[in-house]
Amino acid sequence: MQFDKELLSSLLEKAVENPRKRMNLDMRTSSADTSQRMLNALLPGTEIPIHRHEGTSESVICLCGKLYEIIYEESAEYVTESNSLTQNMAKKSIFKEVARILLCPAEGKYGCQIPKNAWHTIEVLEPSVIFEAKDGAYKQV
């Protein structure tokens, strides 16, 4: 498979048709392949929840477009939850932005390495295609 303009354009067209405003292409060679490698076409407005990968770092390379990879630090806040019978303290996670990394090949900013356990998300500025790679098999969280 060749990563060319036609492939990237096709993925972006499929992202336009998708209500989630994104489309990925799994690059694994078989179901026995335990790595995670994919092309991900992303449109402005797509929502990627803040998440982390506990067992692996993540490599992200922007093939076209422009986006921010945003890194967060987690802290805890305790809030009181009560109903008519009980009152409990509940832990609530708060995320503070600590880094904003621009990925834009037209500006010579090609990719980044997200450390293991780092909370992160993406803000898409213009239609983009990224290559993502992580260790281990995909697990739905």
Secondary structure, DSSP 8 states (H G I E B T S, - for coil): ----HHHHHHHHHHHHHSTTSEEEEE--SSTT--SEEEEEEE-TT-----B--TT--EEEEEEEEEEEEEEEEEEEEEEEEE-SS-EEEEEEEEEEEEEEEEEBGGGTB-EEEE-TT-EEEEEEEEEEEEEEEESS-----
